[in-house]
Amino acid sequence: MVITRTKGQIFGYIKDSIKARLNSWKNKLLSAAGKEVMLKTVTMAMPIYAMSCFKLPATLCKEITGLIAKYWWGEAEGRNKIHWCSWDKMMKAKMDGGLGFRNLICFNKTLLGKQIWRMLRFPNLLVSKILKAKYFPKDSILNCKIPKNSSWFWQSIMSAREVVKGGVLKRVESGKSIRIWKDQWIPNNLNGRPTTMGPDRGEEQKVEELISHFRWNRNEVYRRFNREDADNILKIPISLSSSGDKHFWIHSRHGEYSVKSCYQTLLKEEKRKESDARGESGSSYDDSNTQIWKTLWELNIKHKIKLFIWRCITNTLTARESIFRRTRQGSPFCSRCGDGIETVEHILFHCQQAQKVWKLAPVQWDGLQNQTGCFKQWWTELVQARSRNGGRQHIALTANILWQLWKDRNEMEFEGKERDGWKIVHKASTEWMEYEEAGKGKKERSTSETEEARERAREEGREEEDLMELQIATKKSAEGKKLGIGVVARQTGGRIRAEWKLVERSSEKDIQDEAEAVRLAMLKARQLSWQRIKIINANKQLIALLKSGKGDNPNTATLVEDIQALANLFQMCSFEERTSSNMTLCNHISLYALSIFRDDERFFGSP
């Protein structure tokens, strides 16, 4: 595409397509829940293709957002209805009180960031080679200069560079491509770089200079870095392979860049800036607010009722008082009882009809009568009951009663119909019970879980002499610097073949220490030419990572990849979690290993 200065006109077709699509939908035929689904899955997906390659003008993003907002709030007789809530609030995450509509400007950045990640992870792709030859032949894409005459495509990609740069660490494999003083490669440091003052001039130093025989050269590390940097560097495991250094995305669980993880990071940054601007900090009030939204969105009720409760909490429900306050039209008083101003609280708690309904309701909430002056406060107190027996079901039934009260009010307001209180309660109870029953289905085990169960059954049924169980446990010293590793090798049937007492430097993180112990045990098993092994460890999280084949941070990712590579060298290698109480001997050996200075190995019978 030839992108000139009139970018608004070039990308205007996106706005026109969205407008035509919105005009083709009958607004009155969709509920709020239906509109939310359509807007998120169809409308907001339409500009994705263009946003993956080009930075859209901010004015165009705002115009598209405006079209979506108008459709959401609706229109009557050719005129737009009142927007009861700003779209900025609705773009917040659901756990922060919004509805999770995308911020198109931030979303555009995350899509462009994915292109940068592809070039980092897959430098041999044709597009990566072409762009490197044209724009950064002698440098990294994260550090290259942007030519002033570069295409709009390249300028768009580079606009997301800082977003990606802040979340990328280099994982140490060989260390040949990692620059000590310029690259981000130390996980425990704030920005991934050394805090030690580097040399002013001279040849660029590489991390490979600090590595000797697949281990850190401690003397060299302590000579070049301050104590804090040196300790953090020595906690980084060195890969057993000599492959190239890899990139790790720190904002996702398994180190791979995803649009979702980057978008959530940008939203958190926006939230932090807002808090700093208001002079606020994290507090228990913020936690309680999060719990309000978490409980609401997890309730087993219809989505339209969740949206209704959301509008009640955010005070955006179209009660008479709200309409009068915004337009100065009509009367703010309740049309049913005429005793008070019609607010959300009046409709749901104080009106004569509401009081009748709550007296007939099958669930009663003692102590909440004093909170009915503010719906948000009332709901905050209500969600405290979620942890009690049947608490979530009772909250769900209460939400259904609130919904039926609102429907009854609308029938009275617009159709002049009035229902008896017991009919409202019966309708709410019936709908709640039907929805509960519909959600109760037999949860069939997934195929993977079934296959794992079958595999375990097959393994347990085998009584082969050559299957070796390696029970592995670790203990840290009181100072946390020394790691004692205990390994017990048993043949199937319970006969002990070997005991290993190993000493290593602790990373001060349990899962990394356990992974290091597993790697060492597998190396020794391989040296002994054992062909069929089962790794047994008490760390549930580690076993899950080993089965998935992916680490949850740069350090564990290196260890997990090494363990997977070692596993492929055996005829059979499996991983099993076992409680620490069933590994008594192994635990004693790991504790004893803390008192020795050199590894101790004992064999029983021929190894």
VENDALIN-V706522 format. One record per residue. N is the residue number from 1. PSI is psi as a letter, one per 20 degrees, with the letter a starting at -180 (* if undefined). BURIAL is + if it has 9 or more other ideal C-beta (glycine too) atoms within 8 Angstrom, else -. Layout:
n->(N:N)
psi->(PSI:PSI)
burial->(BURIAL:BURIAL)
This chain:
n->(1:2:3:4:5:6:7:8:9:10:11:12:13:14:15:16:17:18:19:20:21:22:23:24:25:26:27:28:29:30:31:32:33:34:35:36:37:38:39:40:41:42:43:44:45:46:47:48:49:50:51:52:53:54:55:56:57:58:59:60:61:62:63:64:65:66:67:68:69:70:71:72:73:74:75:76:77:78:79:80:81:82:83:84:85:86:87:88:89:90:91:92:93:94:95:96:97:98:99:100:101:102:103:104:105:106:107:108:109:110:111:112:113:114:115:116:117:118:119:120:121:122:123:124:125:126:127:128:129:130:131:132:133:134:135:136:137:138:139:140:141:142:143:144:145:146:147:148:149:150:151:152:153:154:155:156:157:158:159:160:161:162:163:164:165:166:167:168:169:170:171:172:173:174:175:176:177:178:179:180:181:182:183:184:185:186:187:188:189:190:191:192:193:194:195:196:197:198:199:200:201:202:203:204:205:206:207:208:209:210:211:212:213:214:215:216:217:218:219:220:221:222:223:224:225:226:227:228:229:230:231:232:233:234:235:236:237:238:239:240:241:242:243:244:245:246:247:248:249:250:251:252:253:254:255:256:257:258:259:260:261:262:263:264:265:266:267:268:269:270:271:272:273:274:275:276:277:278:279:280:281:282:283:284:285:286:287:288:289:290:291:292:293:294:295:296:297:298:299:300:301:302:303:304:305:306:307:308:309:310:311:312:313:314:315:316:317:318:319:320:321:322:323:324:325:326:327:328:329:330:331:332:333:334:335:336:337:338:339:340:341:342:343:344:345:346:347:348:349:350:351:352:353:354:355:356:357:358:359:360:361:362:363:364:365:366:367:368:369:370:371:372:373:374:375:376:377:378:379:380:381:382:383:384:385:386:387:388:389:390:391:392:393:394:395:396:397:398:399:400:401:402:403:404:405:406:407:408:409:410:411:412:413:414:415:416:417:418:419:420:421:422:423:424:425:426:427:428:429:430:431:432:433:434:435:436:437:438:439:440:441:442:443:444:445:446:447:448:449:450:451:452:453:454:455:456:457:458:459:460:461:462:463:464:465:466:467:468:469:470:471:472:473:474:475:476:477:478:479:480:481:482:483:484:485:486:487:488:489:490:491:492:493:494:495:496:497:498:499:500:501:502:503:504:505:506:507:508:509:510:511:512:513:514:515:516:517:518:519:520:521:522:523:524:525:526:527:528:529:530:531:532:533:534:535:536:537:538:539:540:541:542:543:544:545:546:547:548:549:550:551:552:553:554:555:556:557:558:559:560:561:562:563:564:565:566:567:568:569:570:571:572:573:574:575:576:577:578:579:580:581:582:583:584:585:586:587:588:589:590:591:592:593:594:595:596:597:598:599:600:601:602:603:604:605:606:607)
psi->(p:o:o:a:h:m:h:h:h:g:j:h:h:g:g:h:g:g:g:h:g:h:h:i:p:o:g:h:i:p:r:g:g:g:h:g:g:g:g:h:h:f:g:i:i:h:j:g:g:h:i:i:h:q:o:q:q:h:h:g:g:h:g:g:h:g:g:g:g:g:h:g:i:r:q:p:l:j:q:q:r:p:o:i:q:q:h:h:h:h:i:q:q:h:i:j:j:a:j:j:q:p:o:h:g:g:h:g:g:h:h:h:h:h:h:g:g:h:h:g:h:m:i:i:q:g:h:g:g:g:h:g:h:g:h:m:h:j:r:q:h:i:i:q:q:o:q:h:j:q:r:h:g:h:h:g:g:h:i:j:g:h:g:g:h:i:j:p:q:p:p:o:f:h:j:h:j:p:p:g:i:h:q:o:i:o:h:i:q:g:j:i:q:q:i:q:p:r:q:g:a:r:q:p:q:q:h:h:i:j:p:o:l:k:q:p:n:g:g:h:g:h:h:h:q:r:g:g:g:g:g:h:g:i:i:p:q:p:q:i:r:k:r:q:q:r:q:p:o:i:i:q:h:j:i:p:p:q:h:g:h:g:g:h:g:h:h:h:g:g:g:h:g:g:g:h:h:i:k:r:r:p:r:h:g:g:g:h:g:h:h:g:h:g:g:g:i:i:q:m:r:q:h:h:h:g:h:g:h:g:h:g:g:j:l:j:q:m:r:h:g:g:g:h:h:h:i:k:q:a:p:i:q:p:i:g:h:j:i:r:p:n:r:g:h:g:g:i:g:h:q:g:g:g:h:g:g:h:h:i:q:i:p:q:o:p:i:i:h:i:j:i:i:o:g:g:h:g:h:g:h:g:i:i:j:h:i:r:o:j:g:h:h:h:h:g:g:g:h:h:g:g:g:h:g:g:h:g:g:h:h:h:g:h:i:j:q:p:q:q:h:h:h:g:g:g:g:g:g:g:h:g:h:g:h:g:h:h:i:n:q:o:o:q:q:r:g:g:g:g:h:g:g:g:g:g:g:g:g:h:i:p:l:p:h:j:p:p:p:o:p:p:q:q:q:q:r:h:i:j:h:q:p:p:p:p:p:p:o:q:q:p:i:i:p:p:h:q:p:p:o:q:p:r:p:q:i:j:p:g:h:h:g:g:g:g:g:g:g:g:g:h:g:h:h:h:h:j:k:q:h:o:q:p:p:p:q:i:o:g:g:g:h:g:g:h:h:h:j:p:r:j:r:h:g:h:g:g:g:g:g:g:g:h:g:h:h:i:i:q:h:p:p:r:p:p:p:q:q:h:h:j:l:g:g:g:h:g:g:h:h:h:h:i:i:r:i:q:q:p:p:p:q:o:a:p:*)
burial->(-:-:+:-:-:-:+:+:-:+:+:+:-:+:+:-:+:+:+:-:+:+:-:-:+:-:+:-:-:+:-:-:+:-:+:+:-:+:+:+:-:+:+:+:-:+:+:-:-:+:+:+:+:+:+:+:+:-:-:+:+:-:+:+:+:-:+:+:+:+:+:+:+:+:+:-:-:-:-:-:-:-:+:+:-:-:+:-:+:+:+:+:-:+:-:+:+:+:+:+:+:+:+:+:-:+:+:+:+:+:+:+:+:+:+:+:+:+:+:+:+:-:+:-:+:-:-:+:+:-:+:+:-:-:+:+:-:-:-:-:+:+:-:+:-:+:-:-:-:+:-:+:+:+:+:+:+:+:+:+:+:-:+:+:+:-:+:+:+:+:+:+:+:+:+:+:-:+:+:+:-:-:+:+:+:+:+:-:+:-:-:+:+:+:-:-:-:-:-:-:-:-:-:-:+:+:+:+:+:+:+:-:-:-:-:+:+:-:-:+:+:+:-:-:+:-:-:-:+:+:-:+:+:+:+:+:+:+:+:-:-:-:-:-:+:+:+:+:+:+:-:+:-:+:+:-:+:-:+:-:+:+:+:+:+:+:+:-:-:+:+:-:-:-:+:-:-:-:-:-:-:-:-:-:-:-:+:+:+:+:+:+:+:+:+:+:+:-:+:-:+:-:-:+:+:+:+:+:+:+:+:+:+:+:+:-:+:-:+:+:+:+:+:+:-:-:-:-:-:-:-:+:+:+:+:+:-:-:-:+:+:+:+:+:+:+:+:+:+:-:+:-:+:+:+:+:+:+:-:-:+:-:-:-:-:-:-:+:-:-:+:+:-:-:+:+:+:+:+:+:+:+:+:-:+:+:-:-:-:-:+:+:+:+:+:+:+:+:+:+:+:+:+:+:+:+:-:+:+:-:+:+:-:-:-:-:-:-:-:-:+:-:-:+:+:-:+:+:+:-:+:+:-:-:+:+:-:-:-:-:-:-:-:-:-:-:-:-:-:+:-:-:+:-:+:-:-:-:+:-:-:-:-:-:-:-:+:+:+:+:+:+:+:+:+:+:+:-:-:-:-:+:+:+:+:+:+:+:+:+:+:+:-:-:-:+:+:+:+:+:+:+:+:+:-:+:+:-:-:-:+:+:+:+:+:+:+:+:+:+:+:+:+:+:+:+:-:-:-:+:-:+:+:+:+:+:+:+:+:-:-:+:+:-:+:+:-:-:-:+:+:+:+:+:+:+:+:+:+:+:+:+:+:+:+:+:+:-:-:+:-:-:+:+:+:+:+:+:-:-:-:-:+:-:+:+:+:+:+:+:+:+:+:+:-:+:-:-:-:-:+:-:-:-:-:-:-)
